[in-house]
Amino acid sequence: MTRKFALDDPQIAATAWRRFRRLMGWMALGGTVCVGAALLALWIWAGPLPIHMIIATTLGVWLTFMLGTGLMALAFLSAGTGHDEQVMDRLKEEVPLDD
């Protein structure tokens, strides 16, 4: 019988994905705070904003924030579950080490 690694084990995967969703929930709240700060800064700097600028700013700031945090959270998920250790480096034998 082969041993299951990282996200192949359903119990580890469920725990990891639960943690990921909780983290992303908090980051969605943080993104909302950043949107509010950006809109406030624009309103102070430029005065009343047209609705299209509010929508564009909201979508741009929030989606950029969520993309960055999502990618970073996936990197932590991969490293935290041992998934990274499963990767085989096929070039390891081909690259000479400098002594």
Steps between C-alpha positions, in 0.01 A plus 500: 500500500637841407503784750289805419679832493386855563174585331448137388382420854135614531535599866807718438338647188178587685693672779722689256213620283297604808796707616537646149131603484518656847811696403338618176191610691712721724689629197170589327419713804849655483446570129175675582683723749760581231222590254349734757838662564563543126158654439543732799844610376363566151205694640731715713737559207248550218167576665175323407561198278292385201330162547713341227819599681366357826414170330834481316698585814305250709548217251862584424616532860300205636580257219870591504510456877321163479720375216818578693378350826354197322825416327698549821252289696530220243879512534464465878245220453738312275798543732304437820355166390828352379385513138821679397717212623333264250641684201780312325788708368586322175792735428666439836741241357569700184613826660853482641556654841778755534754382755 
